[in-house]
Amino acid sequence: MNDVLPGLNEALEAMNRGDVEPAVALLDPDVDWRGRPRGHLWWRQTPSCYGPDEARRNLKLQVDKGQARPGIKQFALEQVAQVGECVVVGGRWTMADGSREDAGRFYQVLRVRGGLIVDIQGCTGRRAAMTYARRTA
């Protein structure tokens, strides 16, 4: 995985300290980031952002939101898998007492080219993330 996306672990550790810049440094200038599809809620727009500036705001929002909640400790990666030029990451929030919160679970498929993330797709679960990665790899 480090061959495809060096710096990912360091970026997540920095986010746990409140610093999103190492994560932003991994993004291509034309990165496209789409949130989880809303399924049958067709009237709700899937959240998305384009470019490092919008991604920075989104990352900062997530970090701030997590730190504002009582008992939150940090992001914890539970899965990292390489599928072609994609990296599937899955994890959740780890609470200050060491417990893990299912509501804080996340799955992202990162498409990587030239050591930079060019595309991010949020997924509803592990199976959806692996399917998306295989389809786009």
C-alpha positions as CSV (number, residue, x, y, z in Angstrom):
1,M,0.0,0.0,0.0
2,N,2.8,2.4,0.8
3,D,4.0,2.0,-2.8
4,V,0.7,3.3,-4.1
5,L,0.1,6.0,-1.5
6,P,3.0,6.9,0.6
7,G,2.2,9.2,3.5
8,L,-1.4,7.9,4.1
9,N,-0.7,6.7,7.7
10,E,1.1,9.9,8.5
11,A,-1.7,12.0,7.1
12,L,-4.3,10.2,9.2
13,E,-2.1,10.6,12.3
14,A,-1.8,14.3,11.6
15,M,-5.6,14.6,11.2
16,N,-6.0,13.0,14.7
17,R,-3.9,15.9,16.0
18,G,-6.2,18.3,14.1
19,D,-3.8,19.0,11.2
20,V,-5.4,18.3,7.7
21,E,-2.5,19.7,5.6
22,P,-0.6,16.4,5.2
23,A,-3.8,14.8,3.9
24,V,-4.4,17.7,1.5
25,A,-0.8,17.3,0.3
26,L,-1.8,13.9,-1.0
27,L,-4.5,15.3,-3.3
28,D,-4.2,16.0,-7.0
29,P,-5.1,19.6,-8.0
30,D,-8.2,18.1,-9.9
31,V,-9.3,15.7,-7.2
32,D,-13.0,14.9,-7.2
33,W,-14.5,13.6,-3.9
34,R,-18.0,12.2,-3.7
35,G,-19.7,11.2,-0.6
36,R,-21.7,8.1,0.0
37,P,-24.7,7.6,-2.3
38,R,-28.0,8.2,-0.6
39,G,-29.7,5.2,-2.2
40,H,-33.5,5.5,-2.3
41,L,-33.4,9.1,-1.0
42,W,-33.2,10.4,-4.6
43,W,-34.2,13.9,-3.6
44,R,-31.1,14.4,-1.4
45,Q,-28.0,15.4,-3.2
46,T,-24.9,13.3,-2.6
47,P,-22.3,15.6,-1.0
48,S,-19.2,16.2,-3.1
49,C,-16.2,18.5,-3.4
50,Y,-13.7,19.3,-6.1
51,G,-10.1,20.3,-5.7
52,P,-7.8,20.6,-2.7
53,D,-9.4,23.8,-1.3
54,E,-12.9,22.3,-1.0
55,A,-11.4,19.0,0.2
56,R,-9.5,20.9,2.9
57,R,-12.7,22.5,4.2
58,N,-14.4,19.1,4.2
59,L,-11.5,17.4,6.1
60,K,-11.4,20.3,8.6
61,L,-15.1,20.1,9.1
62,Q,-14.9,16.3,9.8
63,V,-12.0,16.8,12.2
64,D,-13.7,19.7,14.0
65,K,-17.0,17.8,14.2
66,G,-15.3,14.7,15.7
67,Q,-13.3,16.7,18.2
68,A,-16.4,18.6,19.3
69,R,-18.2,15.4,20.3
70,P,-17.7,14.3,23.9
71,G,-15.5,11.3,24.3
72,I,-14.1,11.2,20.7
73,K,-10.4,10.3,20.5
74,Q,-9.4,9.8,16.9
75,F,-9.9,8.1,13.5
76,A,-8.8,4.5,13.5
77,L,-8.1,2.6,10.3
78,E,-9.4,-0.9,10.3
79,Q,-8.8,-1.9,6.7
80,V,-6.5,-0.8,3.9
81,A,-6.5,-2.8,0.7
82,Q,-5.0,-2.1,-2.7
83,V,-7.0,-3.0,-5.7
84,G,-5.1,-1.9,-8.9
85,E,-4.6,1.8,-8.7
86,C,-7.3,2.1,-5.9
87,V,-6.8,2.0,-2.2
88,V,-9.8,1.0,-0.1
89,V,-9.7,2.5,3.4
90,G,-12.2,1.6,6.1
91,G,-12.3,2.7,9.7
92,R,-14.2,4.4,12.4
93,W,-13.9,6.8,15.3
94,T,-12.2,5.5,18.4
95,M,-13.7,6.8,21.6
96,A,-11.6,8.1,24.4
97,D,-12.5,5.0,26.5
98,G,-11.2,2.8,23.7
99,S,-14.6,1.7,22.4
100,R,-15.5,2.0,18.8
101,E,-18.5,3.7,17.4
102,D,-20.4,2.0,14.5
103,A,-22.1,5.3,13.6
104,G,-18.7,6.8,13.0
105,R,-17.7,4.1,10.5
106,F,-16.4,5.2,7.1
107,Y,-15.3,3.6,3.8
108,Q,-13.5,5.4,1.1
109,V,-12.1,4.3,-2.2
110,L,-9.1,6.4,-3.2
111,R,-7.9,6.3,-6.9
112,V,-4.2,7.1,-7.0
113,R,-2.0,8.1,-9.9
114,G,1.5,9.3,-9.7
115,G,1.4,9.2,-5.9
116,L,-1.5,11.6,-5.6
117,I,-5.2,10.9,-5.0
118,V,-7.2,11.8,-8.1
119,D,-10.6,10.5,-7.0
120,I,-12.4,9.7,-3.8
121,Q,-15.6,7.8,-3.5
122,G,-17.4,7.3,-0.2
123,C,-19.1,4.0,0.2
124,T,-21.8,2.6,2.5
125,G,-19.8,-0.4,3.6
126,R,-16.9,-2.7,2.9
127,R,-18.6,-4.8,0.2
128,A,-19.7,-1.6,-1.7
129,A,-16.2,-0.2,-1.4
130,M,-14.5,-3.4,-2.7
131,T,-17.0,-3.6,-5.6
132,Y,-16.5,0.0,-6.6
133,A,-12.7,-0.4,-6.4
134,R,-12.7,-3.6,-8.6
135,R,-15.0,-1.9,-11.1
136,T,-12.9,1.2,-11.5
137,A,-9.4,-0.4,-11.1
